[in-house]
Amino acid sequence: MVPLLLARLRQRTTWLALASLLGVLGVQLAPEAWERVVSAGMTLADIVALLLPLLGQ
C-alpha cells in the first residue's frame, strides 16, 4: 500500500489535482505559488521514498 501511495504522490498530476481542489474550496494563491506547492509536494514525496528503506519499511 505504501509503495503505491508514494508512487502516486510522486506524480505531478496528483499535486495539480490537489491544488485545483484547494482552489475550488476557496484557497487563492498566485500561479507561481501553486507551482511551488506542486514542486514542494513532489520533492517531499521523493524524500520520503528515499528514507523509507532506511527505516525498514
GIDADA-V316700 format. One record per pair of residues at least 24 apart in sequence whose ideal C-beta (glycine too) atoms are under 7 Angstrom apart, sorted by the first residue. I is the first residue (numbers start at 1). J is the second residue. If there is no record, write none. Layout:
# GIDADA-V316700
i: {I:I}
j: {J:J}
This chain:
# GIDADA-V316700
i: {2:6:6:6:9:10:10:10:10:12:12:15:15}
j: {57:45:48:49:45:42:45:46:49:38:42:41:42}
